[in-house]
Amino acid sequence: MSDRHSRCIQELYAPKNACFGCGPANEKGLRIRSFPDPDKPERLVAHWRPLPHHEAFDGVLNGGIVGALLDCHSNWAACWKLKLRDGLEIPPCTVTADFHVKMRRPTPTDRELIVVAEAIADEGSKVTVTAEIRAGDQVTATCEGRFVAVKPGHPAYHRWEAPADVDPTP
């Protein structure tokens, strides 16, 4: 796992992205930081620490925040899969087509959470991803979603484009 001082894939490929969930440029966002798993580079792992204002009620993470963590991290797993599969220098911009979250148990806010996402299928520009949130050794929420690479003309096209001086190798 990359340490907290390494640049995550969002910082490498989308430093100006203002997405609430994963945008490094959104000071009020969740700022999810996704890293390739060293044991399985197609899998992405993020460590994220909730704050009290992320709670639905005392000690429990808001369900919308759970969904945002899973959606954004899964979206990056989809574009990461396309980047690796197609040997691209920069991952394509992908967007959520659909995702389904299952709350398995309350997600606590008193500890760091681990979010893991991995592409399980891909066809052309479409990628299916599964993801989960772990609090310690318990899975608190799971997700399966479909994500699609966008084309010119879509509002998200090129929103992740990295500056020319970025080394695309994490």
PEPE-V860715 format. One record per pair of residues at least 12 apart in sequence whose ideal C-beta (glycine too) atoms are under 6 Angstrom apart, sorted by the first residue. I is the first residue (numbers start at 1). J is the second residue. If there is no record, write none. Layout:
I	J
I	J
//
This chain:
2	35
8	33
8	34
8	35
9	34
10	22
10	24
11	24
12	166
12	170
13	90
13	91
13	160
13	162
14	160
21	68
21	72
22	72
32	46
32	72
32	73
33	46
34	46
34	73
34	76
43	118
44	76
44	77
44	80
44	117
45	116
46	73
46	115
47	112
47	114
48	113
49	112
50	109
55	109
59	109
60	106
61	107
61	109
66	107
66	141
67	101
69	115
70	101
70	131
70	143
71	96
71	99
73	115
73	117
73	131
74	117
74	129
74	131
74	145
75	94
75	96
75	147
77	117
77	118
77	119
77	129
78	94
78	127
78	129
78	147
79	91
79	92
79	94
81	119
81	122
81	127
82	149
89	168
90	162
90	168
92	149
93	150
93	156
93	157
93	159
93	160
94	147
94	149
95	150
95	156
96	147
97	146
97	148
98	146
99	143
99	145
100	144
101	143
102	142
103	141
104	139
104	140
104	141
105	140
107	133
107	140
108	135
111	135
113	133
113	135
114	134
115	133
116	132
117	129
117	131
125	148
125	149
126	148
127	147
128	146
129	145
130	144
131	143
//
